[in-house]
Amino acid sequence: MTAQIQDPLTAVADESTGTKPVADSHRFDESRLAAWLEANVEGYAGPLEVRQFKGGQSNPTYQLVTPGKTYVMRRKPPGKLLPSAHAVDREFRVISGLWPTGFPVARPYGLCLDEAVIGTIFYVMDMVEGRILWDQTLPGYSPAERHAIFMAKLKTLADLHRIDPAAVGLSDFGRPGNYFARQIDRWTKQYRASETESIAPVERLIAWLPTTVPDDDTTTIVHGDYRLDNMVLHATEPRVIAVLDWELSTLGNPLADFTYLLMNWVNGAIATIPDLEAHGIPTVEAYVAEYCRLTGRTRLPDTDWYFAYNAFRMVGILQGIVGRVRDGTANSPMALERAARIPALVDLAWAFAQKAGAK
């Protein structure tokens, strides 16, 4: 993780940037945390000041400031939780596996499974200083700078997909094969667990998606939420120095990560740019060609099914936020605003499903 530093060239302010005092609902005994840090984190020396990052819908994230060093802590939120959600122990495991390879992740320092310390399990990692870019259109940058940043983002993803899970101790980090079918089942269950009303297109997607899963069954490490604002760029270079927020990572199909990234071109700020090449952002076709080159693929199948799947998956994630609002455990004041996006995402998912042949 990192300090949520707003890119100085970005004119768009973001409510997820920076830290705040710890929310009342996420307070804990800081003296118990300090004692754990002293016993378990190499080089730790207090006194300790705790701040909470504003961003994040899922796992509360804290800045741990000491005179000599600043750390980041991610924890499970308190309260009623969905099964298998908020898997901070899995986050810690994947960054622990990737860190020795040189892949850009924050250095992991320790995992605490003893809920008696602060009330839920948590882990501590380094705080990586750099740029977090929230606006996908990269205002304030030149076309050449934008192109370099987009290519760095793509190369980092391809590098992740080329890592052998067994070589980094992650051969059992997920089940190989049938990834999309299992993910559809997972997000359907999360949607059902948080459902607040019946939405007809969602029901059609739940029936259609499992019967039309593409044949490609490649297995790699997948991040699960790979996007520009989930990474830290070097302060001056177009280089990714840390990929953040690994809660949804597992072993799975790399096309899930890549086509999720491509969603920015069909459902986001990038889609509003009339001339991508003049702006410096690669077209979908150019991005697909470069990803295939970097990963040794000859082609990428038709994307409509993948776009339908990704939009449905996001519906499941946002519906989970609705459920947390209902249950009083939502972590962000933006939770209701995010939940309001569900109807448009449902329509988008069904439109792509129809392009892919759904009736």
Summary of the structure (lengths in Angstrom):
residues: 359
radius of gyration: 20.1
end to end distance: 43.3
largest distance: 62.2
contacts: 1129
relative contact order: 0.14
helix: 44%
strand: 12%
